[in-house]
Amino acid sequence: MALKQNVAPITDGLSKVLALRPVVWKWKDKSVSSKLQQGFIAQEVANILPHLVEDGKWHDKSTRKFLYANGIVPYLVRAISEQQQQIATLEHRLAKLEQFVIKSRTSKQKS
């Protein structure tokens, strides 16, 4: 932390991850690669996580948007954490409902 400032937790990982659209594609310029690629469209990510997208020069000197894809990882980790919290809450609610059903059946059998 000696080199970092304004450190704050990511609080909305799940909503950000759900807004992302993973895609597969092939480059139009085969000199880049002819293999199937996977990832995200930088222009779309810029609407969700603008700090992960920058303008830069492409190999033909044109200006393009570049995505810092590794920056998505902390949002994925936070999204998993948020989902685990949701799962724990739902498991707790389910356990209470199961107990209620068992008690209801038991009380009906006694009467």
trRosetta pair geometry for C-beta under 8 A, 3 or more apart (Angstrom, degrees):
i j d omega theta_ij theta_ji phi_ij phi_ji
1 4 5.4 -79 -145 51 52 102
1 7 6.7 -65 -132 -22 102 154
4 7 5.4 62 132 -63 119 110
9 78 7.9 138 172 -111 88 125
10 13 5.3 74 130 -62 119 95
10 74 5.7 139 -15 141 150 107
10 75 6.2 -131 176 -95 155 60
10 78 4.5 -100 95 -62 117 159
11 78 7.6 -115 -87 -170 8 139
12 15 4.8 -39 177 41 97 114
12 16 5.8 102 117 -25 87 98
12 78 7.8 41 71 131 22 138
13 16 5.8 -66 -151 39 30 109
13 17 6.0 23 159 -16 70 110
13 74 7.5 -121 -107 132 118 64
13 75 4.6 170 -138 -162 83 59
13 76 7.2 -137 -175 -28 118 8
13 77 7.1 -96 -143 74 157 51
13 78 2.7 166 -43 96 151 107
13 79 4.0 -131 133 -50 104 64
13 80 8.0 -53 124 15 141 53
13 81 7.1 70 49 45 148 97
13 82 5.8 -180 63 -8 102 127
14 17 5.8 -57 -143 39 30 108
14 18 6.1 28 159 -18 66 109
14 78 7.3 -118 -32 118 63 83
14 79 4.3 126 -87 -132 57 79
14 82 4.3 -106 -33 83 122 147
14 83 6.5 139 -101 -49 125 82
15 18 5.8 -55 -143 38 29 111
15 19 6.5 29 156 -21 62 108
16 19 5.9 -62 -154 34 29 111
16 20 7.0 37 149 -31 63 99
16 48 5.8 126 -151 169 78 110
16 49 6.2 67 -162 -61 123 105
16 75 4.9 -82 91 -159 132 135
16 79 7.4 -121 61 -67 84 113
17 20 5.7 -46 -157 17 38 115
17 72 7.9 109 -103 -174 81 97
17 75 5.6 169 -59 139 90 104
17 76 6.0 111 -101 -96 131 56
17 79 4.1 -7 6 -78 149 157
18 79 7.8 162 -31 -134 78 130
19 48 4.8 166 108 -116 127 132
20 40 6.0 -58 -165 -111 105 132
20 44 7.7 110 -142 125 56 113
20 45 6.8 23 -121 -101 94 83
20 48 6.3 -147 -74 80 70 169
20 72 7.2 69 -96 -141 160 130
21 40 6.9 118 71 -134 60 84
21 41 7.1 -8 76 20 106 102
21 44 5.9 -56 37 152 110 157
22 38 6.9 15 -180 -179 99 94
22 39 7.2 -120 -145 162 73 12
22 40 6.4 -63 -107 -78 48 76
23 38 7.2 -175 96 -146 42 57
23 39 7.0 -24 60 73 74 47
23 40 6.7 108 22 -115 91 32
23 41 6.3 30 23 -33 142 92
24 36 5.7 4 -178 178 113 105
24 37 6.6 157 -158 83 60 49
24 38 4.8 -27 -100 -95 76 78
25 36 7.6 151 78 -158 22 64
25 37 5.3 -26 67 63 72 101
25 38 7.9 147 19 -89 64 34
26 34 7.0 12 -160 -165 112 44
26 35 7.6 -166 -121 101 86 24
26 36 6.0 -55 -76 -104 86 52
26 37 6.7 146 -97 11 33 90
27 30 6.7 158 91 -85 101 31
27 32 4.3 -115 171 68 170 125
27 33 5.5 103 11 56 132 73
27 34 7.5 -91 51 -88 98 32
27 37 6.8 71 -37 -14 82 135
29 32 4.8 77 92 -8 99 105
30 33 7.6 -95 -161 91 43 18
30 34 4.9 24 -150 -81 92 93
32 59 7.5 -178 -89 14 91 140
33 37 6.8 103 86 -61 134 108
39 67 7.2 154 159 77 127 144
39 69 6.0 -69 -147 -107 117 142
40 44 6.4 -125 175 72 93 110
40 45 5.0 76 135 -53 134 120
40 67 6.1 -177 77 -164 102 170
40 69 6.9 157 28 -112 107 99
40 72 7.5 135 -6 -66 146 153
41 44 4.3 69 77 9 101 111
41 45 6.9 176 84 -11 50 85
42 45 5.7 -58 -144 40 33 110
42 46 6.3 46 154 -33 66 102
42 53 5.0 131 -174 -128 92 115
42 64 7.8 95 52 156 154 86
42 65 3.9 176 117 118 135 111
42 66 6.3 -100 -114 -141 153 4
42 67 4.1 -146 -101 -48 90 100
43 46 5.6 -44 -152 22 30 120
43 47 7.6 32 151 -19 56 97
43 53 7.7 126 -83 -153 26 156
43 65 5.8 129 -64 46 68 159
44 47 6.1 -53 -168 25 39 110
44 48 7.2 14 146 -2 67 110
45 48 5.7 -72 -154 47 42 103
45 49 5.6 -36 176 51 86 93
45 52 5.9 -72 149 84 123 118
45 53 5.6 148 94 -55 101 121
45 67 5.5 71 53 -121 152 123
45 72 7.8 -78 -138 -78 131 116
46 49 7.6 -74 -107 71 19 51
46 50 5.2 49 -165 -113 62 68
46 52 7.9 -140 -89 69 51 77
46 53 4.1 -73 -84 50 89 159
46 65 6.5 -68 -48 -161 134 145
47 50 7.4 54 -78 -68 10 87
49 52 4.5 23 122 11 111 120
49 53 7.4 122 96 -12 74 93
49 71 7.0 171 149 119 139 117
49 72 7.2 167 42 -94 167 76
49 75 7.1 -97 -84 -44 143 155
50 53 6.1 -73 -155 41 44 102
51 71 7.4 -142 105 174 88 154
52 67 6.0 25 138 -157 97 72
52 68 4.8 -129 -161 56 73 90
52 69 7.6 91 176 -80 122 25
52 71 4.2 -164 -113 81 110 141
52 72 6.8 66 -138 -56 162 74
53 65 5.4 2 -175 -175 110 108
53 66 7.0 157 -153 78 59 41
53 67 5.5 -24 -99 -99 79 65
53 68 7.4 -142 -70 12 32 78
54 65 7.3 153 81 -153 28 61
54 66 5.5 -24 67 61 79 93
54 68 7.3 49 2 -28 103 103
55 63 5.5 8 -177 -177 108 107
55 64 7.3 158 -150 82 62 27
55 65 6.1 -45 -95 -97 58 56
55 66 7.4 117 -138 13 11 85
56 63 7.2 159 83 -148 20 65
56 64 6.4 -33 68 65 69 74
56 65 7.8 91 22 -140 77 16
56 66 4.6 -1 23 -6 125 131
57 61 5.8 -21 -166 -141 112 40
57 62 7.2 139 -152 72 62 28
57 63 6.3 -46 -95 -95 54 55
57 64 7.6 81 -157 22 13 83
58 61 7.0 -46 68 27 70 13
58 62 4.9 -9 40 62 117 81
58 63 7.3 -176 -3 -103 90 5
58 64 4.5 66 -53 -3 110 127
68 71 4.5 55 109 -8 102 120
69 72 5.8 -35 -173 8 54 115
70 73 5.7 -22 -174 -5 56 118
71 74 7.2 -39 -173 22 49 101
71 75 8.0 42 140 -4 64 107
72 75 5.5 -63 -166 42 53 113
72 76 6.2 57 140 -27 80 103
73 76 5.5 -53 -148 33 36 114
73 77 6.5 36 156 -19 68 102
74 77 5.6 -50 -147 35 36 113
74 78 6.3 35 154 -17 66 105
75 78 5.6 -52 -145 40 33 111
75 79 6.2 40 152 -25 65 105
76 79 5.5 -52 -146 34 30 114
76 80 6.6 32 154 -19 63 102
77 80 5.9 -52 -153 33 31 111
77 81 6.5 32 149 -18 63 106
78 81 5.5 -54 -150 37 35 115
78 82 6.3 36 152 -20 67 104
79 82 5.7 -52 -147 36 32 112
79 83 6.4 31 154 -17 64 105
80 83 5.7 -56 -148 38 31 110
80 84 6.3 34 152 -22 65 105
81 84 5.7 -53 -149 33 30 112
81 85 6.6 33 151 -19 63 102
82 85 5.7 -52 -154 33 33 113
82 86 6.6 34 149 -18 65 104
83 86 5.4 -52 -150 36 37 113
83 87 6.2 40 151 -22 68 103
84 87 5.5 -49 -145 35 33 114
84 88 6.3 37 153 -21 64 103
85 88 5.7 -51 -147 35 31 112
85 89 6.5 32 153 -19 63 105
86 89 5.7 -55 -151 36 32 112
86 90 6.3 28 154 -15 66 108
87 90 5.7 -58 -147 40 30 109
87 91 6.2 33 154 -22 66 106
88 91 5.7 -51 -145 35 30 112
88 92 6.4 33 154 -21 63 105
89 92 5.8 -55 -152 34 29 112
89 93 6.4 27 151 -16 64 106
90 93 5.6 -53 -145 38 34 111
90 94 6.1 37 154 -21 66 106
91 94 5.6 -54 -146 37 30 113
91 95 6.4 33 154 -21 64 104
92 95 5.8 -53 -150 33 29 111
92 96 6.6 29 152 -17 62 104
93 96 5.8 -55 -152 35 33 112
93 97 6.4 32 151 -18 66 106
94 97 5.6 -55 -148 38 33 111
94 98 6.3 35 153 -21 66 105
95 98 5.7 -52 -146 35 31 113
95 99 6.4 33 153 -19 64 104
96 99 5.7 -54 -150 35 32 111
96 100 6.4 35 151 -21 64 105
97 100 5.5 -52 -148 35 33 115
97 101 6.4 34 153 -20 66 103
98 101 5.7 -52 -148 35 32 111
98 102 6.4 32 154 -18 65 106
99 102 5.8 -55 -148 37 31 111
99 103 6.2 29 155 -17 66 107
100 103 5.8 -57 -147 39 28 109
100 104 6.2 31 154 -22 64 107
101 104 5.6 -54 -146 35 30 113
101 105 6.4 27 156 -17 65 105
102 105 5.9 -56 -149 37 29 108
102 106 6.2 28 154 -20 64 110
103 106 5.6 -56 -144 38 31 112
103 107 6.2 27 159 -17 66 107
104 107 6.1 -57 -146 38 27 106
104 108 6.4 26 155 -18 63 109
105 108 5.8 -58 -148 38 30 111
105 109 6.3 29 155 -21 65 107
106 109 5.9 -55 -148 34 30 110
106 110 6.6 28 153 -19 63 106
107 110 5.8 -53 -149 34 34 112
107 111 6.7 27 155 -18 64 107
108 111 6.0 -60 -149 35 32 106
